[in-house]
Amino acid sequence: MALAAVTVLGVAGCTRPAQYEGRDGIFDPYESGNRKTHEFNRDVDRALLRPLAKGYVAVVPDGIVISVGKFAENLGEPSNAVNHLLQGNVRGVGRNVTRFLINSTLGFAGLFDPASDFGLYPDKTDFGETLHVWGASEGAYVELPVFGPSTERDAAGRVVDMFTNPLSYVLPTQEAAAANSAKVAAKLGDRGRYSDLVDSVLYESADSYAQGRILYLQNRRHDLGMDTEDTYIAPEDVNTQGF
């Protein structure tokens, strides 16, 4: 993990320092390539993700879809705790650890969320936010194959987040595979439950690339508490495209 962090910091340090270059506060020097990736992602969504997600939420009862999502969310709590620790957010660490312990026991391995009933609501974070706290600039907007909208900083953070969850080092192979399957199912559940919103962006917008880009940047900057007048648009923290 240390090597990955050093590598990512090197990449993040090379990003352009200006946060909001370009029109409408967007820095997108790779737009031509991004648009090609966007079309690839739309093709993948149309041919695979969308029908799978719609079928999943049509066949599986809503309560189970929600429970699988909560189970996957609970699996991410240790990673949240590590990132909050790296950010110097002691309160965040305590909340993540306490939520994990409560939901893993009283919540039947995280299928339910009794921690929220006790006033301990989810407090998600990631290594992209850690880089933000450490002073790394947002960098250029990029669209990643399959994963969808991102920035240079958040793309680098995704790499490190592959190594920040302590569970990945202690779970046996079979349990780790089940955990990964739950995370995929949770993403499919989100895609299916918010299908109207996602479809309106991907298939009903005059320019789905530009619409997805502004939605991602507005929501991400809002979540990071960045100084922007843009408003939070999407009702949930659901990526408009990809995983």
N, C-alpha and C positions, 0 to 999 in steps of 0.2 A: 504493500500500500504506500509506503514511503516513497518508493521509486515512482509510482503513478502520480502521487501528489506533486513531486518535484517536476515531473514532465509536464503536468497540467499547468503548474504555476509558470513554467517557461512559456507555454503556449499562450496563457492568459496575459502574460507580460508583454507579448508581442501584438496584442490587439490594439486597435486605434483608440487613443485616449478620449476622443469626443464621444459623448453618450448619444447625442441626438442630431447627428449630421444628416443632411439631406432634407427632402420635402417632408412636411408633416412630422418632423422629429424622428425620421427613420433613416438609418444608415444601412443601405442595402447595395453594396458594390458588386455583389455576386448575383444580382437579380436574374440575369439570363440563365445561369446554371440552376438557380433556385427554382425558377419556373419549370424547367425540365423535370427536376426532382418532384415538384408539386404535381405535375401531370402523371408521373409514375405512381406517386402515392394515391392519387385519385383513382387510377386504374386498379391498383391493389385493393383499395377500399371498395370500389364498385364490384369487382369480381370476387372478392374474398371476405374482407372484414365486414362490410355492410350486411350481406346475406347471412353470414355466420352469426353476427350480433342480433339481427332481427329474429333469426330462428331460435337463438338461445333464450331471449327474453319471451318469445312466444310459447316455447315448450316448458321452460323452467318457471315455477311459481315465483312471483315477485319477491316474496319473503326470502326465498332461498337465494335469489340473485343478490339481494341486499346483504344477506348474511355472508355470502362468499366475498363480497366487496369489503365487508368489515373484517373478515378473516385476513384478507390480503393487506388491509390497512394496518392491522395489528402486527403483522409480520414486519412491517416497515418501521415500527416504533423504535427498535434498537438503532437503526440507521439514523433516524431523526435525532436520537439522543447523542450519537457520536458527532453529528454535525452541529448540534447545539453546543456541545462541549468545545468543539473547535472554534465556534463563534464566541465563546466566553459567556454563553447564556445559561447560567446555572439553573435558573427557574425552569427553562425549557427542558433541560436534562431531567430534572425531577419530575416534571409533568409527563414526559415520554416514558420514563422508567415506571412510574406509578401506574399510568394507563396500561402499559404492557402487563404488569403483574396482575392488576385487577381483571383486565379483560381475558387474560390467559387462564385465569382460575374461575372467577365468578361468571365470566362471559363464555365459558366452554371453548377454550382455545381461541377466543377472539371472534366467534360467530355472532356474538352479541356485544353491545357496548355499554355495560353498566357504569363504566368510568364517567361517561357523559352525564349519567343520572346523578352522579356525585359532584357534578360541576367541573369535572376535568375533561374539557373538550379537546378535540384533536388540535395538535400544534405541529403541522408538517413543515419540514424544511428539507434541504438537499445541499449537495456540495456546490451547486451553482450559487446558492445564497451565501454559503460560506465564503466563496471567492468574492462576492459582493461586499460582505462584511470586511474582508481583508483588503478591500480597496481596488480589486481588479475591475477594469471597465467592462461595460456590456459588450463592446465589440460590435461586429457586423451581425446583421440578421442572416440566419442560414436556415434552410429547410433540409432536414435529414431524411434519408430514405427510410420509410416505414415509421420512424419515430415522429416525423412531422416538424412543425415550427420550433425554432430554437434561436439562440444567439451563440456567438463564439464562446462566450463565457459559460453559458448553460450546457453547450455541447461538451465542453471540456469537463464540466462538473458531472455529466452523465457517466463519463469514463471512470472517474474516481468512485462514484456511487456504486459501481459494480463491486467495490471492495470494502465499503464502509459498514456493511451490516454484519455484526458479529455472528448472527445466526448462520450465515453462509459457511462459517468455519467450524461449526459444531454439529450441525444437523447431519445425520446419516444420509447417504445418497438417495435412498427411497423417499425420505421425508423432504429432502431438499427439492427433489423432482416434483413432489406434491405441492410444495410451496410455490414453485415457479408456475405450475399449472394453475394454481389459484390466482396468481397475479394476472395471468393471461385472461382467465375467465372474468376477473374483475374488470379488466379493460373492455372486454367484449360486452359485459353488462352495462358499463357506462355508455359505450357506443350505441347499444340497443335502447337504453332508457332515455337517452337524449338524442334519439335519432332525428327528430324533427329539427332540432337546433343545428345539428351537424349537417344534415342534408341541405338546410337552407343556406349554409355557408358554402358547402362544396359544390352543390348542383343548382342552386337557384340564384346565386349572386352573379352580378354582371362581370365581376372579376374575383373569382374565388381565392386566387393567390393573395391579392391585396387585402381582401376581407379577412382571411385567416391570419395574415401577417399583423394587421392592426389589432385584431382581437387578442392575439398572443402577447404582443408587446404591451398593450394597455393592461391586461390582466397581470402579467408578470411584474411590470413596474409597480402596479398597485400593491401586489403581494409583498414586494420588497420595500415598500414605503418610499419609493423614489419620488423625487420632486417633479411631478408632472400633473397637468390639469386634466389629463385624460380620465375618463370615468370607467369604472369597472362595468363591463357589459354582460358577460356570460353569467348565468345563474349559479353555475357550479364550476369547480376547478377541473373542467373536462377539456382535454385537448380537442380542437376541432378536427384534427386529422392525425392518424398514427397512434403509436403507443408511447 
